[in-house]
Amino acid sequence: MGKSTVKASSVLDRVLVLEMVRVTEAAAIAAAKLIGRGDEKAADAAAVEAMRKAFDGLYIDGTVVIGEGERDEAPMLYIGEKVGGAPGKGPKIDIALDPLEGTTITAKGGPNALAVLAAAEGNNLLNAPDVYMEKLAIGPGYPQGIIDLAKTPTENVEALAKAKGVAPGDIIVCVLDRPRHEKLIAELRQIGCGVVLIGDGDVAGVIATTNPDTTIDMYMGSGGAPEGVLACAALRCVGGQFNGKLLFRNDDERARARKLGIEDLDRIYQLEDLAKGDCIFAATGVTDGSLLDGVKTTRDGKMTTESVVMRASSGTVRWVRAEHRVK
């Protein structure tokens, strides 16, 4: 992973990078107590409450720009909510978060559930509406512009295969396992691609393209727009390319986008349109997955976590394993 050319920021202090891990750890531990219990809402509520409380211990003046929903939809960590223990005093930071990315996964005890957040200086993260987004992502090491949502899935696979020096059938694509992706999956298999289907958790799916150990070359398909911004924050830190286009099902969703200042509803967003400047990405595994191990309870009652935290300005990626004494 090449070192980023983003200038270091005085606002996102080095200490804050590791403090963000404490926040995702708290959310993951809270959610982990409900793994396999079949209650999505309870697992999400536990993660939200724990993350909100953990933010209170940070010396920041934070604003949630991507959260659990708008104020009338979410009791905590709603869009526009102030977080942090130093309102009006600490550094002003915008925060995108998903306290439990994979609520269904957690309720069913499946893989790849995460507690996730990104932090950046003001106006560096797109305040994306809670709508679907068509996504296309690859990892680092390829010429810029080789993927394009304006092209067909076949054309994008062929372009990546050419850049990688392999046949299209050697490309492996990650796709959310949804009925809406039946035609996409059929097209990919028609050209011989391997298709890795995931039940949920497309932040982990996008990030998987950056890790050779996953063997995943490309991510395709539609998922939540807020999760697209979170994934782009990670790609900003480790490299990669991303295309995203907002998808609207009705006039209400279009109005929601305009309310957030989005005028061009047909725009194809590039990576730095969604996450730019210096930013921090942190994630802690809730259940075991391709990116991180999940929360475990030891025989002596402690809980172990595995996290990753990245920073764009330095290109640093830290893997953090921790033991927690939980009351």
LINZICOR-V926854 format. One record per backbone hydrogen bond with DSSP energy under -0.5 kcal/mol. NH is the residue of the N-H (numbers start at 1). CO is the residue of the C=O. E is the energy in kcal/mol with one decimal. If there is no record, write none. Layout:
# LINZICOR-V926854
nh:NH co:CO e:E
nh:NH co:CO e:E
This chain:
# LINZICOR-V926854
nh:13 co:11 e:-1.7
nh:17 co:13 e:-1.1
nh:18 co:14 e:-1.0
nh:19 co:15 e:-1.8
nh:20 co:16 e:-1.9
nh:21 co:17 e:-0.6
nh:21 co:18 e:-0.6
nh:22 co:18 e:-1.0
nh:23 co:19 e:-1.0
nh:24 co:20 e:-1.8
nh:25 co:21 e:-2.7
nh:26 co:22 e:-2.0
nh:27 co:23 e:-1.8
nh:28 co:24 e:-2.5
nh:29 co:25 e:-2.6
nh:30 co:26 e:-1.9
nh:31 co:27 e:-2.3
nh:32 co:28 e:-2.5
nh:33 co:29 e:-0.9
nh:33 co:30 e:-0.5
nh:34 co:31 e:-2.2
nh:35 co:32 e:-1.5
nh:36 co:106 e:-3.2
nh:37 co:34 e:-1.8
nh:38 co:107 e:-1.7
nh:40 co:38 e:-0.6
nh:43 co:39 e:-1.9
nh:44 co:40 e:-2.5
nh:45 co:41 e:-2.6
nh:46 co:42 e:-2.2
nh:47 co:43 e:-1.9
nh:48 co:44 e:-2.6
nh:49 co:45 e:-2.4
nh:50 co:46 e:-2.1
nh:51 co:47 e:-2.4
nh:52 co:48 e:-2.6
nh:53 co:49 e:-2.1
nh:54 co:50 e:-2.0
nh:55 co:51 e:-2.1
nh:56 co:52 e:-1.1
nh:57 co:54 e:-1.3
nh:58 co:55 e:-2.2
nh:60 co:58 e:-2.0
nh:61 co:91 e:-2.7
nh:62 co:60 e:-0.6
nh:62 co:83 e:-2.6
nh:63 co:93 e:-2.3
nh:64 co:81 e:-2.6
nh:65 co:63 e:-0.6
nh:65 co:95 e:-2.8
nh:66 co:95 e:-1.4
nh:68 co:77 e:-2.7
nh:73 co:70 e:-2.4
nh:74 co:70 e:-1.4
nh:79 co:69 e:-3.0
nh:80 co:64 e:-3.5
nh:81 co:78 e:-2.3
nh:83 co:62 e:-2.2
nh:85 co:55 e:-0.6
nh:85 co:58 e:-3.4
nh:86 co:60 e:-1.9
nh:89 co:86 e:-1.8
nh:90 co:86 e:-2.7
nh:91 co:59 e:-0.6
nh:93 co:61 e:-1.5
nh:93 co:91 e:-0.6
nh:94 co:120 e:-2.9
nh:95 co:63 e:-2.7
nh:96 co:118 e:-2.6
nh:97 co:66 e:-2.3
nh:98 co:116 e:-2.7
nh:101 co:98 e:-0.6
nh:101 co:114 e:-3.2
nh:102 co:100 e:-1.2
nh:106 co:102 e:-2.4
nh:107 co:103 e:-2.4
nh:108 co:104 e:-2.0
nh:109 co:105 e:-1.0
nh:109 co:106 e:-0.7
nh:110 co:105 e:-2.8
nh:112 co:288 e:-1.7
nh:114 co:101 e:-1.9
nh:115 co:284 e:-2.4
nh:116 co:98 e:-2.4
nh:116 co:114 e:-0.5
nh:117 co:282 e:-2.3
nh:118 co:96 e:-3.1
nh:119 co:280 e:-2.3
nh:120 co:94 e:-2.2
nh:121 co:278 e:-0.8
nh:122 co:92 e:-0.5
nh:124 co:121 e:-1.5
nh:126 co:274 e:-2.4
nh:128 co:126 e:-2.0
nh:131 co:129 e:-2.3
nh:132 co:247 e:-0.8
nh:133 co:223 e:-3.2
nh:134 co:245 e:-3.1
nh:135 co:221 e:-2.5
nh:136 co:243 e:-1.9
nh:137 co:219 e:-2.1
nh:138 co:241 e:-2.0
nh:139 co:217 e:-0.7
nh:146 co:143 e:-1.1
nh:151 co:148 e:-2.1
nh:156 co:152 e:-2.2
nh:157 co:153 e:-2.4
nh:158 co:154 e:-2.6
nh:159 co:155 e:-2.1
nh:160 co:156 e:-2.1
nh:161 co:157 e:-2.8
nh:162 co:158 e:-2.2
nh:163 co:159 e:-2.0
nh:164 co:160 e:-2.2
nh:165 co:161 e:-1.4
nh:166 co:161 e:-2.5
nh:170 co:167 e:-2.4
nh:171 co:168 e:-1.6
nh:173 co:194 e:-2.9
nh:174 co:218 e:-3.0
nh:175 co:196 e:-2.4
nh:177 co:198 e:-3.2
nh:178 co:176 e:-1.6
nh:181 co:178 e:-2.0
nh:182 co:179 e:-1.8
nh:185 co:181 e:-2.9
nh:186 co:182 e:-2.3
nh:187 co:183 e:-2.3
nh:188 co:184 e:-2.4
nh:189 co:185 e:-2.4
nh:190 co:186 e:-1.7
nh:191 co:187 e:-1.2
nh:192 co:189 e:-1.1
nh:193 co:188 e:-2.3
nh:194 co:171 e:-1.8
nh:196 co:173 e:-2.8
nh:196 co:194 e:-0.5
nh:197 co:195 e:-0.7
nh:198 co:175 e:-2.0
nh:205 co:201 e:-1.3
nh:206 co:202 e:-2.1
nh:207 co:203 e:-2.3
nh:208 co:204 e:-1.8
nh:209 co:206 e:-1.5
nh:210 co:207 e:-2.1
nh:211 co:208 e:-1.2
nh:212 co:210 e:-0.6
nh:214 co:211 e:-1.9
nh:215 co:212 e:-1.2
nh:217 co:172 e:-2.3
nh:218 co:172 e:-1.6
nh:219 co:137 e:-2.6
nh:220 co:174 e:-2.2
nh:221 co:135 e:-1.2
nh:223 co:133 e:-2.1
nh:225 co:131 e:-3.0
nh:228 co:224 e:-1.1
nh:229 co:225 e:-1.5
nh:230 co:226 e:-1.8
nh:231 co:227 e:-2.4
nh:232 co:228 e:-2.0
nh:233 co:229 e:-1.8
nh:234 co:230 e:-1.4
nh:235 co:231 e:-2.3
nh:236 co:232 e:-2.4
nh:237 co:233 e:-0.9
nh:237 co:234 e:-0.7
nh:238 co:234 e:-1.7
nh:239 co:235 e:-2.6
nh:241 co:138 e:-2.1
nh:243 co:136 e:-2.5
nh:244 co:269 e:-1.9
nh:245 co:134 e:-1.9
nh:246 co:267 e:-0.5
nh:247 co:132 e:-3.0
nh:254 co:250 e:-1.5
nh:255 co:251 e:-2.5
nh:256 co:252 e:-2.0
nh:257 co:253 e:-1.8
nh:258 co:254 e:-2.1
nh:259 co:255 e:-2.1
nh:260 co:256 e:-1.0
nh:260 co:257 e:-0.6
nh:261 co:258 e:-1.7
nh:262 co:257 e:-2.3
nh:263 co:261 e:-0.7
nh:265 co:263 e:-1.2
nh:267 co:264 e:-1.1
nh:269 co:244 e:-3.6
nh:269 co:267 e:-0.7
nh:271 co:242 e:-0.6
nh:273 co:270 e:-1.3
nh:274 co:270 e:-0.9
nh:274 co:271 e:-1.2
nh:275 co:271 e:-2.0
nh:276 co:124 e:-2.3
nh:280 co:119 e:-2.8
nh:281 co:310 e:-2.0
nh:282 co:117 e:-2.6
nh:283 co:308 e:-2.3
nh:284 co:115 e:-2.2
nh:285 co:306 e:-2.3
nh:286 co:113 e:-2.8
nh:287 co:113 e:-1.3
nh:289 co:292 e:-1.8
nh:295 co:286 e:-1.5
nh:296 co:304 e:-1.8
nh:298 co:296 e:-0.5
nh:298 co:302 e:-3.1
nh:301 co:298 e:-1.9
nh:303 co:324 e:-2.4
nh:304 co:296 e:-2.8
nh:305 co:322 e:-2.3
nh:306 co:293 e:-0.5
nh:307 co:320 e:-2.6
nh:308 co:283 e:-2.4
nh:309 co:318 e:-2.3
nh:310 co:281 e:-2.9
nh:311 co:316 e:-1.7
nh:312 co:279 e:-2.5
nh:315 co:311 e:-1.7
nh:316 co:311 e:-0.6
nh:318 co:309 e:-2.9
nh:320 co:307 e:-2.7
nh:320 co:318 e:-0.5
nh:321 co:319 e:-0.5
nh:322 co:305 e:-2.1
nh:324 co:303 e:-2.7
nh:326 co:324 e:-0.9
